[in-house]
Amino acid sequence: MDLHRLSLSELSRLIHAGEISPVQLLEDLLRRIERLEPAIEAWVTLDRKGASAAAGRLADEAEAGRFRGPLHGIPVGVKDIFYTEGLRTTMGSPIFSGFVPSSDADVVQRLRKAGAVILGKTETTEFASSDPAPTRNPWSLEHTPGGSSSGSAAAVSSGMCPAAFGTQTGGSVIRPAAFCGVVGMKPTYDLISRRGVYPLSWTLDHVGFFTRTVEDSAIMLGALTGMGNPFSDGPHGESEPPKLGLLRGYFQENAHEDAWRGFEEAVERLGDAGVVVVEILLPDSFDVVHAAHRVIMASEATSVHEENFRDRRMDYRVNIRGLIASGLLVPASDYIRARRIRSRFIGEAAAMLKDVSSLLTPSAPTPALRGLGSTGNPAFNAPWSFVGFPSITVPSGLTVDGLPLGIQLVGSPLHEDKLLADAGWCEEVLGFQKTPRDPI
C-alpha cells in the first residue's frame, strides 16, 4: 500500500481500524523523504528522533483503543517560523540559524495534544517575506513552489506528509498550494492562535495549512478550533449546490492567459453541475487595497525587525531588507489611512458576500513561474489577507505544460463551515486527482 498517496482522512481511518500503525506510517514517510528530499529540498530540519518517539507512544495508545481524535498518529510538517520546543527554528535567516525555542507555538501544542506527529520544520522564505527558499516545485523542479510557505506546499504535494502548516500575510498559503496542486486554507484572521509564530505583520498574518483534500482541511481546522466537520454526515454532493460570486474585472485583467483560460473552464464545469455562478462587481476601494496592504505590512515588519535590522542589516536578503527599509519611511498618517481603507473594504467585502456563499477567483495570476528567483505574485490573495476573510484554494486542472491551476474561494468571517462545504462541492465537480511524478 502506497501510504504516501493517501489523504489524511484515509490514513486516519486506517489507523483507527488498526490496519496500519503510526510507527508504520512514519517509517513509510521518512523513507520517502530520504529519497525525494535531495531534489525538492522541502525541509530545514527533520526531527526523526522526536517523531519516532511520538509515533511509538501513539501506537501504544491505539493498540489500547485510546485515540485522541482524527489526527492520532498523523505526521505533519511545520513551517520554520513556528516555535518548536527543543527543535531549531531558523525563520529562514542566518540571524536565527542556531535558535532553539524553549516552548512550542500554540498551534504546535494543539497538534501534539490532538495526536499529530511533528515530522520537522519546512522551508520558508526569509522571515516569511519574498526572498525565495531553496525548495523546488514537485511538478517541475525548474519552477517555483511559491512562497512563503514553500516547503509545506511541496512536502504535501510530493507525498512527504499528508498535511503541513504555513502562514499567509499576502498570499503565502493559497498561492503555493495552487502552484503545487494541493488544497490550501487560510481561516479567518486570529481564528487560529499566532502565539509562538514569528511575525511578519501582526495585523495581517494568518496561520493556514496544506492538505490533499477539502475534507482533510476540515479535519485539520476542527482539531485546532473545535469546529465541526461539514462532511461528517455524508458526501457534500447530496446538499444543495452553492451560489458563488464571480469576481472578474481586476482578476481577469491581471491574469495570465493560461490561468484565466483554466479558470473559465473550471467555472463552466461548475455551472454545468448546478453551481449557481453570478458576477459581482468590485467596489471602488479595491483600487487602493494593494497599496494599503503594502503600507501596513512594511510598517509592521519594520517594527518587528527594527533592532536586528539596526545591528545586522546586511544579514537580511534583498527583498526583506527593502521591505523593512521602506517601512522606516512610512509616516504614521499613511499607516492610519491604510487602516481606515481596510475598515472600509471590510464592509464592502462583506456586502459582496450578502447574496452568495463564497466569492470565486483564480488562485494566482499565473501558474508556477519558471526559475527559483521569484515565488510569484500574491495579488489575487492579498485582499483577503488584508480584511482577514477566510479563503481556500482547490486544484482545478493543469496547463498544457503540465503545471497545476487552482480556484480560490473566499468566505465570510467565521463561516468556515460554509466555505469548506462550497469548496467540497467544487472539488467533487472538478475531480482533480493527479499527482506529480517522482523527480527521482
N, C-alpha and C positions, 0 to 999 in steps of 0.2 A: 504494500500500500504506500503510495506517494503522499506521506503526511504533509509535506511542504506545499502541496497543491490544494489542500482542504481549507475551507473557511474556518473562522473562529467558532462559529456555531456548530459546524460539523465536528470539529475537534472536541468541543465541549461535550457533545452528545456521546462521542466515543469514550471519553474519559469517565463520564458519569455511568455509562453502561459497563465499564470495566474491560472494554475491548482494547484499549491502549492505556498506558500509564504515563503520568507526567515525566517520568525519567526517560521512557522510550521516546516520547515526543521531543524532549530537549536534545537528546543524543542525535536524533534524526536531523534536527535543525542545525546543530553545531557542525555536523558533517557537511551539510550544505553550505554553511557559511565558510567553512575552511576551503571548500572547493571554489566558490564564486567570489569571495571577498577580494582576492588579488586583482580581479578585473573590475569590480564595481566600486570598491572602497566606500562601503556604506557605514562602517563602524570606526569610531575613535578608540573605544575600549570595550572589550568583551569580558564579562565577569563570569568566566567558566566555573570557578570555584564556588562563588556565591550562588549562581544559578543552579548548579548541581546539588548543593546542599538544600536549597529551597525546594527543588523538584523532588528530592528524596523525602522531605517532610510531608509534602503534599501527596505524594504517592502513598505514604503510610496512612494518612488521613482518609484517602479514597478507599483504600483496602478495608478500613474500619467503617466505611459507609458514612463518613463525615465530609461534606462538601461545603465550601464557603460561598458557592454561587457559580454562575456560568463561566467565570474566569479561572476557576480552580484548575491549576496546572498549566495555564496558557502562557507561553513565553511572549514577552513584549519587548520592544525596543523603546528607548527614551532619548529624546534629543539632548545633546550635550550642553544644554543650558539649564536643565532641571537638576537641582541638588540631589545627590545620592550619597547617603551616609557611608563613609569609608571608601567610596569609589570616585576616582578622579573625574573632575568636571571642568572642562577647559574653556567653554564658551567659544571654541574655535580660534583662540587667541594665544600667542606666546606669553601674554601677560599673566594668564591663568594656567599655564602648561603644567604646573605642579600642584594645583589647588585640589584639595580633598575635603569636601564638606563634612561637618560633624553631625549633620542631620539630613533627613530626607525632605524634599519638597512635599507639600500636602498631597499632590497627585500620586507621587510615588508611595507615600504612606498608605493611601487608599487602595492602590493597586496591590500592594503586598497583603493588606488585610483581606482583600477580595480573592486572594489566592493566585494572583498573577505571578509569574516568574520573570524577574528583571534580567533580561539577557545581557544588556550592556548599554553603552551610550552611542548614539548615532551621530553622524557628521552633521555639522551646522555651518552655515556661512558665518563669518566672523561677527560675533555679538548679534547673531540673527538679523544682520543687515544684508547687504547685497554683494559683498566680496565672496566669490564662489568657494565652496568646499571642493575637495578633490573627487567627490562622488560622480559616477557616470550613470547614464540612463540605461537600465537593463534592456530596453527595446533597441537601443543603438548606442554603443559605447562612445560614439563620436558626438553624441548630443547631450545637452544638459538635462539633469533630472528636475531642474527647477530649484527654488530655494525660498526661504532659508532652511526649511526642514528637509534638506536634500537626502540625507542618509535614511531618514524614516520612510520617505516615499519609496526610495529604491529598495530598501530592505523588504518591505511588504510586497512590492511588485515582483521581485525576484524570488520570492518564496523563502526568504531567510527567517521570517517571523510572520504570524498571521495578523499582527496589529502593532502599531508603533505610535508614539506621541510626538507632536510638534507644537509649534506656536505660530500665530499669524498676527502681524501688525499691519501689513498691507495685503499680501496675497500668498503668504508663506505656507499655507496648508492646501488651499484649493488649487493653486497653480501647479505645484509639484505632483499632487495627486493626479491631476489631469494629464500632465506630461508623462507620468509613469503608468497610466491606465488603471488606477485604483480609485476607491471611494475615499474622499477626504471630507471631514466635517469640522466646521468651526461653530461651536454653540454660541448662544447669547453671551455678550460681554459679562464677565465675572460669574457666570453660572458655575464654572469650574475654577476653583481657587488657583491663584497665581503665586501664592506664598512659596518661596523657595525656588522660583523660576527667575533667572537673571533677566532684568527688564531691558527692553529697548525703548518703549514708550508706555508709561504706566496707564494712560487712559485709552490706548489703542491695542495693547497686547491681549491676545486671546490664547487660551490653551485649546488645542484641537488634536485630532488623531486620524490615522490612516488604517483602513481595513480593506477586505476584499469585497464585501457586500454591504448593502444598506442595513440589513438585519444585524450584521456584526457591529456596525456603528451604534445601533440602538442598544445592543448588549453593553457596549463599552460605556455609553452615556449613562445607562441605568446603573452600572456598577459604581460610577463616580457620583451620581446625583440622586439615585433612588427613583428616577423616572421609570414608569412602566414601559414595557416593550410593546409597541403598537402591532407587532407581528405575532404576539404570543397566542392569539386566538385563531390563527389560521392564515392562509395566503391573503396578501393585501389585494390581489386581483378580484376578490369577492366583494370588496367595498365599492362605493361609487367612484368613478373616475374623477380626478381633481379638476379644478378650474385654475389655470395658470395664466399669469400676466406676462406677455412677451414684451421685453424692452428692446426696441430697435434703435433708431437714432444713433447716439454715440457709439453703441456697441457694434452696429453694422459698419459705421464709418471708420472705425478703428480696428476692425478685424481683418486679418489676412484672408485672402480668398478661400484658401483651403479650410480655415477654421469656420468661416461663415457658411460655406457650402455644406460642410459636415453638420453644422448646427441646423440649417434649414431642412436637411434630410431627416434629422432626428425629430424636429418639430412636426414635420409631415407625418412621420410614423406614429407619433403620439396622437395627433389628430385623428388618424385613421383608426386608432384603437379606442377612440371615445373620449380622450382627454380634451377638455374644452380649453382652447388657447385664444386669448383675447389680447389685442395690442394695447399697451399702456404707454402714455407719453411721459417723458422725464420732465420734472419741474425745472424752471429756470435756474434755480440754485445749484443744479447739478454742474453747471459750467465752472463753478469755483470750488467744487468739492475736493478735487485732487490737490489743488494748491493749498487749501486749508488743511488737508490731511498732512501734507508735507511740512507745513509750518509747525503743527503740533508735534509731529514725530521728531523733527530736528530740534525743537526747543527742549522736549523732554529727554531725548537722547543726550543732549549736551549736559543737562542736569545730572543724569546718571553717571556720565563719564568725566565730568569736569576735573576731578582730582587726578585720576590716572592720565587723562589727556594732557594735563599740565606737565606731569613728570615724565611721561613716556610717549609723547606724541608720535614719534617715528616708529613705535612698535604697532601702531594701528595701520591697517591696509588702506589703500587709497579711497575706496568708496565710503567706508565708515568714518575715515578721517575727514572727508569732505562734508559728510552729514553733520558731524559734530561742529566743525568749523563754521558751517552755515548757521547752525543753531545759536552760536555765540553772537551772531549779528541780528537776530530776530528781536525787535522791540517788544516789550510787554504788551503794547497796544495791539500789535499784529497777532500775538498769541490769543489775546482776549477776543479779538474779532473772529479768529478762526473757530474758537469755541462757540461763539454766537452763531456762526454759519452752521456748525454741527447741530446745534439745538434746532435751528430752522429746518435743516434737512431731515432730522429725525421725524419731525411732524409730517413732512411731505412724503417721506418714505412710508410712514405708517398709512397715509392716505392712499398711496399706490396699492397697498395691500387690503384696502377696505372691502373690495368686491371679489378678490381672488385669494386662494390659499397660499400661493407662493409666486414669486417673480422668477422669470426664466431668462437666462443669458448664456452665451458661450462661457466656458470656464476660463478661457485665456484668449488674448488676441491672436495668438499663433500656436501651432504645435510646438513641441520642444525644439529649441534652437540648436543648430549645428555648432559645435565648439563648446568649450568649457569656460569661456571668458565672461559669460553673462548667464544669469539664472532666469531671464525672461522678464516680461512686463507684468506688473501686478495691477494694471489699471482697471481690469474688469472686476477685481476683488476688493480693492481698497475702499470703495464707497461703503461697503457693508461692514468692513472693519471700522471705518470712520464712525458709523452710527451704532455699532455693536449688535446688529441684527444677525441671527443665525444663518449660516449658509452651508451648502453641501454640493459636492460635485459627483456626478455619476458618469462612468465611462459610456461613450455613445458610439464609438466606431474608430476606424483607422483611416489615415490619409492614404493616398496612393503610394506613398513612400513607406507605409507601414508604421507610422507614428500615431500614438493614441490621441483621441479627442474626447472632450467631456462637455456635459451641460451643467450649468450652475443653477441651483435653486436657492432662493432667498426667502426666508420666512419672517413672521412677526416675532418679536422678542418673547422668550419663554414659552413659545409654542413649538418646541422641537418635535413633539409627537406628531403634529400635523405636517411639519416639514419632512420628517422621516417617512411618513405614510405617502406623501406625494412623491418623494424620491424613490420609494419602493415601487410605486406604480410605474414610474419612468424606467427604472432598472428592468422590470419584468418585460415591458414592451420592447425596449431596445435590445435586450438579450445579449449584452456583450459578455462573452465567455473566454475570449482569447487571453493568452499569457505570453510573455516574451520567451523566445528561445534562450536556452542557457548559453552564455557567451563563451563558455569553455567546454 
